[in-house]
Amino acid sequence: MQHRDRPASTTRREWLKGTAGTVFAGTALGAVAAADATTTGPLDPSRAADRLRIYRKLRYRTDDGLIWWWLQGPKFGQVGTTLTPLFTLVVGTLMRIRHRADGGFDLTTLEMVFLADVDSGARLAAWRNPYTGETLPVKFDPLGPSTVSYRPDNSRVLPTEIGGARLEASARSSGPLVVGDDVFVRDESTARVFSPGRTAPFEVNDISTYHGNLRELLDPKVTMARASVAFAEVTGWQRWMNMGERPGNLTSRSAGAKVADYGSMPENWRAMLAEVAPRIAADPVAALEGPAARFTR
């Protein structure tokens, strides 16, 4: 990861003027040259191709390589307006981006989630469901590896299947909010997963707000900018919780960041991975070549 501190020559006023009413992702541009680290001169937000590079730099990276994201925070059960803390999510995601000649890119993702006790932070091998009183085993259930393609305008080619289950999905990105040197971009997505054995689809609604530094995002020498994220999600009950037809849903509120390598991931997540999946911990990149896990949620 490259970071530089010198001011970019493009001013905040020019940024706001160039991006007014425009979203980073989904702009209809046709084929755009692949975003890479060879761009010279400050990026100009008034140019559509540069806006695409800025978004990729914030969310992913503008050259080929690996991306690590971590996310941690509580998950609640919600019945009506009452929230019941259930456990803490301790999430690590490994991504690999490969740019294509047409200007788009392919993104391979492996998400590794652990559940931790809300108070102690210790990894849960079993969990007591406060709604049913049942104690249930907690299994390590990676999601992926799976590969999704993005068009040259950064819009995602939405899959119709995930882990053997039919998928209906939508996604959109907001325009940037710039305050001083802070840049915020919001991604929203919805999904309905029709997995075998469920009488109703598993539904997901999530919002991720990404935060980066304006000067760093405009610097052409930076290929993977620092970024943090605030994440909120609402889903149906997960199947392993044995909630049956009880009304209600799950709500997550988490925060996290993008980092350059495995060693920069949170220590608690790395310890949990080493304990539960030592082969993946020893060579997590190799796990990107493994078979995709089935969708069981």
ZATORPA-669234 format. One line per field, with one value per residue: residue number from 1; x, y, z of N, C-alpha, C, O in turn. Coordinates in steps of 0.1 Angstrom, whole numbers. Each point is the difference from the previous one (the first is absolute). Layout:
ZATORPA-669234
num = NUM, ...
nx = X, ...
ny = Y, ...
nz = Z, ...
cax = X, ...
cay = Y, ...
caz = Z, ...
cx = X, ...
cy = Y, ...
cz = Z, ...
ox = X, ...
oy = Y, ...
oz = Z, ...
END
This chain:
ZATORPA-669234
num = 1, 2, 3, 4, 5, 6, 7, 8, 9, 10, 11, 12, 13, 14, 15, 16, 17, 18, 19, 20, 21, 22, 23, 24, 25, 26, 27, 28, 29, 30, 31, 32, 33, 34, 35, 36, 37, 38, 39, 40, 41, 42, 43, 44, 45, 46, 47, 48, 49, 50, 51, 52, 53, 54, 55, 56, 57, 58, 59, 60, 61, 62, 63, 64, 65, 66, 67, 68, 69, 70, 71, 72, 73, 74, 75, 76, 77, 78, 79, 80, 81, 82, 83, 84, 85, 86, 87, 88, 89, 90, 91, 92, 93, 94, 95, 96, 97, 98, 99, 100, 101, 102, 103, 104, 105, 106, 107, 108, 109, 110, 111, 112, 113, 114, 115, 116, 117, 118, 119, 120, 121, 122, 123, 124, 125, 126, 127, 128, 129, 130, 131, 132, 133, 134, 135, 136, 137, 138, 139, 140, 141, 142, 143, 144, 145, 146, 147, 148, 149, 150, 151, 152, 153, 154, 155, 156, 157, 158, 159, 160, 161, 162, 163, 164, 165, 166, 167, 168, 169, 170, 171, 172, 173, 174, 175, 176, 177, 178, 179, 180, 181, 182, 183, 184, 185, 186, 187, 188, 189, 190, 191, 192, 193, 194, 195, 196, 197, 198, 199, 200, 201, 202, 203, 204, 205, 206, 207, 208, 209, 210, 211, 212, 213, 214, 215, 216, 217, 218, 219, 220, 221, 222, 223, 224, 225, 226, 227, 228, 229, 230, 231, 232, 233, 234, 235, 236, 237, 238, 239, 240, 241, 242, 243, 244, 245, 246, 247, 248, 249, 250, 251, 252, 253, 254, 255, 256, 257, 258, 259, 260, 261, 262, 263, 264, 265, 266, 267, 268, 269, 270, 271, 272, 273, 274, 275, 276, 277, 278, 279, 280, 281, 282, 283, 284, 285, 286, 287, 288, 289, 290, 291, 292, 293, 294, 295, 296, 297
nx = 8, -14, 19, -18, 20, 12, 4, -21, 8, -5, -9, 2, 11, 23, 11, 2, 17, 21, -1, 3, -9, 19, -8, 5, -15, 9, 20, -17, 13, -13, 5, 5, 12, 11, -16, 12, 15, -10, -19, -2, 14, 1, -5, -9, -2, 14, 19, -12, 13, 0, -17, 2, 13, -10, -15, 7, 4, -19, -10, 9, -2, 17, 7, 14, -18, 16, -18, 9, -15, 0, -7, -4, -9, -10, -3, -14, -7, -9, -5, -8, -8, -10, 13, 3, 9, 9, 5, 20, -7, 5, -1, 0, 8, -2, 14, -14, 17, -18, 19, -20, 3, -15, 16, -7, -17, 19, -21, 21, -20, 13, -20, 13, -16, 4, -4, -8, 13, -22, -4, -4, -19, -8, 19, -15, 2, -3, -19, 2, -12, 7, 4, 20, 16, -6, 6, 9, -2, 20, -14, 19, -7, 20, 5, -6, 12, 2, -9, 9, -18, 20, -19, 0, -21, 13, -8, -13, 17, -20, 11, 4, 22, -12, 21, -1, 7, -22, 9, -9, 8, 5, 4, 6, 5, 7, -14, 16, 8, -3, 13, -1, 10, -19, 8, -19, 4, -18, 5, -10, -6, -5, -10, -1, 2, 3, 0, 16, -21, 5, -9, 17, -7, 20, -10, 5, 4, 9, 8, 7, 6, 1, 16, -3, 21, -9, 9, -8, -19, 5, 4, 8, 10, -18, 11, 13, -19, 11, -3, -17, -3, -16, 1, -12, -6, -9, -2, 1, -19, 16, 6, 20, -9, -2, 5, 10, -18, 17, -16, 1, 13, 11, 9, 5, 15, 4, 17, 5, 12, 7, 2, 19, -2, 8, 20, -8, 2, -22, 9, -14, 1, 16, -5, -14, 9, 12, -14, -9, 12, 5, -15, -20, -4, -2, -22, 2, 22, 13, -1, 16, 16, -3, -3, -12, 3, -4, -16, 12, 5
ny = -12, 9, 7, 12, 11, -8, 22, -7, -7, -22, 18, 8, 20, -1, -2, 17, 14, -6, 7, 21, -7, 1, -16, -7, -7, -14, 8, 12, -17, -16, -4, -13, 18, -18, -4, 18, -16, -8, -3, 12, 6, 22, -12, -8, 11, 16, -9, -1, 6, 22, 8, -4, 15, 19, 0, 0, 21, 10, -2, 10, -5, 14, -10, -9, -13, -1, -12, 16, -17, 19, -18, 21, -19, 16, -20, 12, -6, -6, 7, -1, 8, -20, 14, -17, 10, 2, 15, -9, 18, -21, 21, -19, 19, -21, 17, -8, 16, -3, 13, 10, -17, -14, -8, -19, -7, -11, -4, -2, -12, 10, -8, 14, -15, 19, -20, 21, -9, -1, -17, -22, -2, -9, -10, 7, -11, 15, -7, 16, -17, 21, -3, -9, 16, 4, -20, 19, -18, 3, 2, -13, 21, -11, 22, -20, 11, 22, -9, 19, -2, 9, 11, 1, -7, -18, 2, -1, -14, 11, -5, -18, 4, -12, -3, 6, 20, -7, 9, 8, 8, 10, 14, 8, 14, 2, 17, 10, -11, 20, -12, 20, -6, 9, -22, 10, -21, 7, -17, 0, -11, -9, -9, -11, -6, -5, 3, -13, -6, 14, 3, 6, 15, -8, 9, 10, 8, 5, 5, 6, 3, 5, -9, 20, -7, 19, 9, -9, 8, 18, -10, 13, 15, 13, -17, 5, 9, 16, -18, 16, -14, 11, -14, 1, -11, -2, -12, -15, -9, 2, -6, 8, 19, -9, 14, -15, -6, -7, 9, 11, 12, -1, 3, 8, -5, 5, -10, 16, -18, 18, -22, 7, -1, -19, 4, 6, -21, 4, 12, 17, 18, 16, 14, 17, 18, 15, 14, 18, 19, -17, -15, 1, -9, -22, -5, 18, 6, -12, 11, 15, -13, 8, -20, 3, 17, -18, 3, 9, 17
nz = 0, -15, 10, -4, 4, -18, 5, 4, -20, 0, -10, 21, 0, -1, 19, 15, -4, 8, 22, -5, 19, 11, -13, 21, 15, -15, 5, -7, 5, 8, -21, 18, -7, -7, 16, -7, 4, -18, 12, -19, 16, 7, 18, -19, 20, -7, 8, -19, -19, -2, -12, -22, -11, -5, -17, -21, -7, -7, -20, -18, -22, 1, 19, -16, 5, 16, 6, 13, 4, 11, 11, 8, 8, 11, 10, -14, 21, -20, 20, -21, 19, 1, 11, -15, 18, -21, -15, 6, -12, -6, -7, -10, -8, -8, -3, -16, 1, -13, -1, -5, -15, 8, 13, -10, 12, 3, 7, 6, 2, 15, 0, 12, 1, 12, 11, 3, 16, 4, 14, -3, -12, 19, -8, -17, 19, 17, -10, 16, -8, -4, -22, -6, 2, -21, 8, -7, -13, 9, -18, -1, -1, -4, 0, -9, -16, 1, -19, 6, -14, -6, 2, -23, -4, -2, -21, 17, -4, -2, 19, -12, 4, 16, -7, -22, 6, -1, -18, 19, -20, 19, -18, 20, -17, 21, 1, -13, 18, -9, 13, -10, 19, 8, -1, -7, 5, -11, 15, -20, 19, -20, 18, -20, 22, -21, 22, -10, -5, -17, 20, 13, -15, -8, 18, -20, 21, -19, 21, -21, 21, -23, 12, -10, -7, 7, 18, 18, 8, 11, 19, -15, 15, 3, 9, 19, -9, 11, 13, 1, 18, -12, 17, -19, 19, -20, 19, -17, 7, 16, -21, -4, -9, -21, -16, -14, 10, 12, 12, -20, 14, -20, 20, -21, 16, -21, 10, -16, -5, -12, -5, 10, 23, -9, -9, -20, -7, 0, 16, 6, -13, 2, 17, -4, -11, 12, 11, -10, -3, 14, -6, 10, 20, -2, -5, 13, -1, 14, 19, -4, 8, 21, 9, -19, 14, 12, -16, 18, -13
cax = -8, 8, -6, 8, -7, 0, -14, -3, -2, -14, -6, -13, -11, -1, -6, -15, -6, 1, -8, -14, -11, 6, 5, 13, -2, -12, -1, 0, 12, 5, 13, 10, 13, 1, 6, 13, 9, 9, -5, 9, -7, -11, -12, -10, -14, -9, 1, -7, 9, 7, -10, 0, 12, -1, -9, 7, 11, -6, -7, 9, 13, 0, 8, -3, 6, -9, -7, -5, -10, -5, -13, -4, -11, -11, -12, -11, -13, -10, -14, -6, 11, 9, 12, 6, 13, 2, 15, 8, 6, 14, 0, 11, -3, 11, -5, 11, -6, 7, -6, -1, 4, -11, -1, -6, 8, -5, 3, -2, -1, -1, -4, 2, -7, -1, -9, 6, -8, -2, 7, 14, 7, 5, -7, -10, -2, -15, -8, -13, -10, -8, -14, -5, 7, 7, 14, 3, 14, 3, 10, 7, -7, 4, -8, 9, 2, -9, 5, -10, 6, -4, 1, 9, -5, 0, -13, 2, -8, -6, -2, -13, 2, 11, 2, -10, -13, -4, 2, -5, 8, 1, 10, 2, 9, -3, 10, 9, -2, 13, 1, 14, 8, -7, -8, -8, -8, -9, -4, -12, -4, -11, 1, -9, 7, -10, 8, -8, -4, -7, -14, 0, 14, 8, 0, 11, 0, 11, 6, 14, 5, 15, 6, 14, 6, -1, 13, 5, -8, 4, 14, 2, 9, -6, -8, -10, -1, -5, -14, -7, -14, -11, -9, -13, -7, -13, -2, -9, 6, 8, -6, 7, -5, -12, -11, -12, -9, -1, 2, 12, 12, 13, 6, 14, 6, 14, 10, 12, 9, 7, 14, 9, 4, -5, 6, -6, -14, -1, 7, -10, -5, 11, 1, -11, 2, 11, -5, -11, 4, 15, 5, -3, 9, 14, 1, -14, -1, -3, -15, -7, 0, -8, -14, -9, -9, -15, -7, -8, -6
cay = 12, 12, 12, 13, 10, 13, 4, -2, 13, 2, 6, -5, 6, -6, -13, 1, 4, -11, -12, 4, -8, -11, -11, -6, -13, -1, 10, -6, 5, -9, -6, 10, -7, -6, 8, -6, 9, 7, 13, 11, 13, -1, -4, 11, -6, 4, -10, -12, -11, 2, -3, -14, -4, 5, -10, -13, 2, 0, -12, -11, 5, 3, -10, -14, -4, -4, 10, -5, 8, -5, 6, -6, 7, -8, -4, -1, -4, 11, -3, 14, 10, -4, -6, -9, -4, -14, -3, 9, -5, 2, -3, 3, -3, 1, 3, 1, 7, -2, 9, -6, 9, 9, 11, -5, -9, -11, 0, -13, 3, -10, 6, -9, 6, -7, 6, 1, 4, 14, 6, -3, 0, -13, -7, -9, -13, -3, 12, -3, 8, 6, -1, -13, -7, -11, 2, -4, 1, 11, -5, 9, -2, 11, 3, 1, 11, 2, 11, 9, 9, 14, 7, 12, 12, -5, -6, -14, -10, -7, -14, -6, -12, 1, -13, -10, 6, 10, 13, 13, 10, 14, 7, 13, 8, 15, 10, 2, 11, 5, 10, 3, -11, -13, -4, -11, -6, -10, -11, -7, -12, -9, -14, -10, -13, -11, -12, -12, -3, 11, 3, 14, 4, 7, 13, 8, 14, 6, 13, 1, 14, -1, 13, 1, 13, 6, 1, -14, -5, 8, -2, -11, -10, -9, -10, -6, 10, -4, 1, -6, -2, -2, -10, -3, -10, -7, -13, -9, -10, -10, -14, -8, 4, -8, 10, -4, 10, 11, 13, 7, 0, 3, 14, 1, 14, -3, 10, -7, 7, -7, 0, -4, -14, -8, 3, 12, -3, 1, -12, -10, -7, -9, -11, -9, -8, -10, -11, -7, -4, 3, -1, 13, 10, -2, 4, 5, 3, -13, -3, 6, -10, -11, -1, 9, -6, 1, 10, -7, 10
caz = 0, -1, 6, -2, 8, -6, -5, -14, -6, -2, 12, 4, -8, -13, 3, 2, -13, -10, 4, 3, -7, -7, 8, -4, -7, -8, -11, -13, -7, -10, 4, 6, 2, 14, 10, 5, 7, -9, -3, 5, 3, 9, -6, -2, 2, -10, -10, 4, 3, 13, 11, 1, 7, 14, 7, 1, 10, 13, 4, -3, -3, -14, -7, 4, 12, 11, 8, 13, 7, 12, 5, 13, 6, 5, -7, 9, -4, 1, 0, 1, 2, 11, -4, 10, -4, -1, 0, -8, -13, -2, -15, -9, -14, -10, -14, -11, -12, -12, -10, -13, -11, -4, 10, 11, 8, 7, 14, 7, 14, 10, 12, 12, 11, 13, 9, 13, 11, 0, 11, 1, -13, -3, -11, 4, -6, 1, 3, 6, -6, 10, -3, 1, 11, -5, -2, -13, -4, -9, -9, -8, -12, -9, -12, -11, -9, -11, -8, -6, -10, 0, -13, 0, 8, 14, 4, 3, -7, 11, -2, 2, 8, 10, 8, -3, 2, -10, 6, -6, 7, -6, 6, -4, 8, 1, -3, 12, 10, 3, 11, 3, -7, 2, -11, 3, -11, 5, -9, 5, -8, 5, -6, 5, -4, 0, 3, 3, 13, 6, -6, -5, -3, 10, -5, 5, -3, 7, -4, 4, -2, 0, 3, -4, 1, -13, -6, -3, -11, -12, -3, -10, 4, 9, -8, 9, 11, 13, 0, 11, -4, 10, -6, 6, -8, 5, -7, 6, 9, -7, 2, 10, 13, 3, 4, -5, -6, 9, -6, 4, -9, 6, -3, 3, 0, 1, -5, -4, -8, -10, 3, -11, 0, 10, 13, 5, 5, 15, 6, 4, -12, -4, 10, -2, -12, 2, 8, -6, -14, -1, -13, -6, 7, -5, -14, -4, -15, -7, 2, -11, -11, 4, -5, 7, 10, -3, 8, 10, 9
cx = 9, -8, 9, -8, 0, -14, -1, -3, -15, -7, -13, -11, -1, -5, -15, -6, 0, -9, -14, -9, 6, 4, 13, -3, -13, -1, 1, 11, 4, 14, 9, 13, 1, 7, 13, 8, 9, -5, 9, -9, -12, -13, -10, -14, -10, 0, -6, 9, 7, -9, 0, 12, -1, -9, 8, 11, -6, -5, 9, 14, 0, 10, -4, 6, -10, -5, -5, -10, -3, -13, -3, -11, -11, -10, -11, -11, -9, -14, -8, 11, 9, 12, 6, 14, 2, 15, 7, 5, 15, 3, 14, -3, 13, -6, 13, -6, 10, -7, 1, 4, -12, -3, -8, 9, -8, 4, -4, 0, -2, -3, 0, -5, 0, -10, 7, -10, -1, 9, 15, 8, 6, -8, -10, 0, -14, -7, -14, -10, -9, -15, -6, 5, 9, 15, 5, 15, 2, 11, 7, -5, 4, -10, 9, 10, -10, 5, -11, 8, -6, 3, 10, -5, -2, -14, 2, -9, -6, -1, -15, 0, 11, 0, -11, -14, -3, 0, -7, 7, -1, 11, 1, 10, -4, 10, 8, -5, 14, -1, 14, 8, -7, -9, -8, -8, -8, -3, -12, -3, -11, 2, -11, 6, -11, 8, -9, -3, -6, -13, -1, 15, 6, 2, 11, -1, 12, 5, 14, 4, 15, 5, 15, 5, 1, 14, 6, -7, 3, 14, 2, 10, -5, -9, -10, -1, -5, -15, -6, -14, -9, -10, -12, -7, -12, -2, -11, 8, 9, -5, 5, -6, -13, -11, -13, -8, -1, 2, 13, 11, 13, 5, 14, 4, 15, 8, 12, 9, 7, 15, 8, 3, -6, 5, -6, -15, 0, 5, -11, -6, 10, 1, -11, 2, 10, -5, -10, 4, 15, 6, -2, 9, 14, 2, -13, -2, -4, -15, -8, -2, -9, -14, -9, -8, -14, -6, -9, -8, -15
cy = 12, 12, 12, 11, 14, 4, -3, 14, 3, 4, -7, 6, -7, -14, 0, 3, -11, -12, 3, -8, -12, -11, -5, -12, 0, 11, -6, 6, -9, -5, 11, -8, -5, 10, -6, 11, 9, 14, 10, 12, -2, -5, 12, -6, 5, -10, -13, -11, 1, -3, -15, -5, 4, -10, -13, 1, 0, -13, -12, 4, 2, -9, -14, -3, -4, 12, -7, 10, -7, 8, -6, 9, -10, -4, -1, -8, 11, -5, 13, 10, -4, -7, -8, -4, -15, -4, 11, -6, 4, -5, 4, -4, 3, 2, -1, 7, -2, 8, -7, 11, 10, 11, -5, -9, -11, 0, -14, 3, -12, 7, -10, 6, -9, 8, 0, 5, 16, 7, -3, 1, -14, -7, -9, -13, -5, 13, -3, 11, 6, -1, -14, -8, -12, 4, -7, 0, 11, -6, 11, -3, 11, 1, 3, -11, 1, 12, 7, 9, 14, 5, 11, 12, -3, -6, -15, -8, -9, -14, -5, -12, 2, -13, -10, 5, 11, 14, 11, 11, 14, 7, 14, 7, 14, 8, 3, 12, 4, 11, 2, -11, -13, -2, -12, -5, -11, -10, -6, -12, -7, -13, -8, -13, -11, -13, -12, -2, 12, 2, 14, 4, 7, 14, 9, 14, 6, 13, 1, 15, -1, 14, 0, 15, 6, 1, -13, -5, 7, -3, -11, -10, -10, -9, -6, 9, -6, 2, -7, -1, -1, -8, -2, -10, -5, -12, -8, -8, -9, -14, -7, 4, -7, 9, -4, 11, 12, 14, 6, -1, 2, 13, 0, 15, -2, 11, -8, 8, -9, 0, -7, -15, -7, 4, 13, -2, -1, -13, -10, -9, -10, -12, -10, -8, -11, -12, -9, -6, 3, -1, 13, 10, 0, 5, 5, 2, -13, -3, 7, -9, -12, 0, 10, -7, 1, 10, -7, 10, 2
cz = 0, 6, -2, 7, -7, -5, -15, -6, -3, 13, 3, -8, -14, 1, 0, -13, -9, 3, 3, -8, -7, 11, -5, -8, -8, -10, -14, -8, -12, 4, 5, 2, 14, 9, 5, 6, -9, -3, 5, 2, 9, -7, 1, 1, -11, -12, 4, 3, 13, 11, 2, 8, 15, 8, 2, 11, 14, 4, -2, -2, -16, -8, 5, 14, 10, 8, 13, 6, 13, 5, 13, 6, 4, -10, 10, -6, 1, -2, 3, 1, 11, -5, 12, -5, -1, 0, -8, -12, -1, -14, -6, -14, -8, -14, -9, -12, -11, -11, -14, -11, -3, 10, 12, 9, 6, 14, 6, 15, 8, 14, 12, 12, 12, 8, 14, 10, 0, 10, 0, -13, -4, -11, 6, -8, 1, 4, 5, -6, 10, -2, 2, 12, -5, -2, -13, -3, -10, -9, -8, -15, -10, -12, -12, 0, -12, -8, -7, -10, 1, -14, 1, 8, 15, 4, 0, -9, 11, -2, 2, 9, 10, 7, -3, 2, -10, 8, -9, 7, -7, 8, -6, 9, -1, -6, 12, 8, 4, 11, 4, -8, 1, -12, 5, -12, 6, -11, 7, -9, 7, -7, 6, -5, 2, 1, 2, 15, 8, -6, -5, -3, 12, -6, 7, -5, 7, -6, 6, -3, 1, 2, -4, 1, -14, -7, -5, -12, -13, -4, -9, 4, 10, -8, 9, 12, 12, 0, 13, -5, 12, -7, 8, -8, 7, -9, 7, 10, -8, 4, 12, 14, 4, 5, -6, -7, 10, -7, 5, -10, 8, -5, 4, 0, 3, -6, -4, -9, -10, 5, -11, 0, 12, 14, 6, 3, 15, 6, 5, -11, -4, 10, -2, -12, 2, 9, -8, -14, -2, -14, -8, 6, -5, -14, -5, -14, -7, 1, -11, -12, 4, -5, 8, 10, -4, 9, 10, 9, -2
ox = 10, -12, 12, -12, -6, -7, 9, -5, -3, 2, -6, -10, -11, -8, -7, -11, -10, -3, -7, 0, -7, 5, 3, 6, -9, -10, 9, -2, 8, 3, 1, -1, -5, 10, -1, -3, 8, 7, 5, -9, -5, -3, 1, -5, -10, -8, 3, -2, 3, 4, -1, -1, 4, 4, -1, 3, 7, 3, -1, 7, -8, 1, -8, 11, -12, 7, -6, 4, -1, -1, 0, 0, 0, -3, 2, -2, 0, -3, 1, 8, 9, -1, 1, 2, -4, 3, -7, 6, 3, 2, 5, -5, 6, -8, 11, -11, 12, -12, 9, 0, 3, -8, 0, 12, -12, 12, -11, 10, -7, 8, -6, 5, -1, -2, 7, -10, 10, 5, 8, 12, 6, -12, 3, 0, -4, 7, -6, 2, -7, -8, -11, -5, 7, 3, -3, 7, -8, 11, -6, 1, -8, -6, 7, -1, -5, 7, -9, 11, -12, 10, 4, 8, -7, -1, 7, -12, 7, -6, -7, -10, 10, -10, -4, -9, 9, -4, 1, -1, -2, 3, -2, 2, -6, 11, -4, -6, 7, -7, 7, -1, 7, -8, 5, -5, 5, -4, 0, 2, -2, 5, -4, 1, -5, 3, -11, 9, -5, -1, -8, 9, -6, 6, 2, -3, 1, -2, 2, -1, 6, -5, 7, -8, 4, 1, 6, 6, -1, 4, -3, -1, 6, -9, -11, 9, -7, -5, 6, -5, 4, -5, 0, 0, -1, 0, -5, 12, -4, -5, -7, 2, -4, -7, -11, 6, -9, 8, 4, -2, 0, -3, 4, -5, 4, -4, 3, -2, -1, 5, -6, 2, -6, -8, 1, -7, 10, -2, 3, -2, -3, 3, 2, -4, -1, 4, 1, -4, 3, 9, 8, 5, 7, 11, -7, -11, -7, -5, -11, -8, -2, -4, 2, -5, -4, 5, -10, -5, -6
oy = 1, 1, -1, -1, 9, -9, 3, 9, 12, -7, -7, -7, -2, -5, -7, -5, -2, -8, -9, 0, -6, 4, 1, -1, 7, 0, -9, 10, 4, 0, 11, -11, 7, 6, -11, 11, 7, 7, -1, 2, -12, 4, 9, -7, -6, 1, -5, -8, -10, -5, -4, -9, -8, -4, -5, -9, -5, -5, -10, 5, -6, 2, -1, 5, -1, 10, -11, 12, -12, 11, -13, 12, -11, 8, -6, 0, 8, -6, 5, 0, 8, -10, 5, -6, -7, -9, 9, -12, 12, -12, 10, -11, 10, -8, 4, -5, 1, -3, -7, 12, 10, 8, 8, 1, 0, 2, -4, 7, -10, 6, -11, 10, -12, 12, -9, 5, 6, 11, 9, 1, -1, 2, -8, 0, -9, 8, -9, 12, -8, 1, -2, -10, -6, 11, -12, 9, 3, -3, 10, -10, 10, -9, 10, -10, -10, 9, -6, 5, 1, -3, 4, 8, 7, -3, -6, 3, -8, -4, 7, -7, 7, -4, -7, -8, 8, 1, 1, 1, 0, -4, 2, -3, 5, -4, -4, 10, -8, 10, -9, -1, -10, 9, -9, 8, -8, 4, -3, 0, 1, -1, 1, -3, -2, -7, 1, 2, -2, 0, 3, -6, 6, 2, -2, 2, 0, 3, -2, 4, -2, 10, -10, 9, -6, -4, -1, -6, -6, 4, -12, -12, -10, 4, -5, 0, -10, 10, -10, 6, -6, 3, -2, 1, -1, 1, 4, 1, -5, -3, -7, -7, 2, -3, 6, 8, 8, 1, -2, -6, 2, 4, -3, 8, -3, 9, -11, 12, -12, 11, -6, -5, 5, 0, 2, 9, -2, -11, -12, -12, -12, -11, -12, -12, -11, -11, -12, -11, 9, 7, 5, 9, 10, 5, -7, -2, 1, -7, -5, 2, -8, 9, 2, -11, 9, 3, -7, -5, 8
oz = 7, -2, 1, 1, 6, -4, -8, 7, -1, 10, -8, -3, -5, -8, -7, -4, -8, -9, 4, -12, -8, 10, -12, -11, 4, -7, -2, -6, -8, 12, -7, 5, 9, -4, 6, 1, 5, -7, 11, -7, 1, -11, 9, -9, -1, -9, 11, 10, 6, 11, 11, 8, 8, 11, 11, 7, 9, 11, 8, 9, -6, -12, 9, 3, -3, 0, -2, 1, 0, -4, 2, -1, -3, -9, 11, -13, 10, -10, 11, -9, 4, -8, 11, -10, 10, 8, -6, 1, 3, -2, 2, -2, 1, -4, 4, -5, 1, -4, -3, 3, -6, -2, 10, -2, 1, 3, 0, 5, -3, 5, -2, 5, 0, -1, 4, -3, -1, -2, 2, 1, -10, -1, 10, -12, -7, 7, -6, 1, 7, 9, 4, 4, 8, -4, -2, 5, -8, 5, -3, -5, -2, -4, 0, 8, -5, 6, -5, 3, 3, -7, 11, 5, 7, 12, -8, -2, 5, -10, 6, 1, -3, 7, 9, -2, -3, 11, -12, 13, -12, 12, -12, 11, -10, -3, 11, -5, 6, -2, 6, -12, -3, -4, 5, -7, 8, -11, 12, -12, 12, -11, 11, -12, 11, -10, 6, 8, 11, -12, -8, 6, 9, -11, 12, -12, 12, -12, 12, -12, 11, -5, 3, 3, -9, -11, -10, -9, -11, -11, 3, -5, 3, -7, -5, 9, 0, -6, 4, -10, 11, -11, 12, -13, 12, -12, 11, 1, -11, 11, 7, 10, 12, 10, 4, -7, -2, -9, 11, -11, 12, -11, 12, -8, 11, -7, 6, -1, 1, 4, -9, -11, 9, 10, 12, 5, 6, -5, -1, 1, -3, -4, 1, 0, -5, -2, 2, -4, -7, -3, -8, -7, -1, -3, -8, -6, -10, -8, -3, -8, -9, -7, 12, -2, -7, 11, -5, 10, 7
END
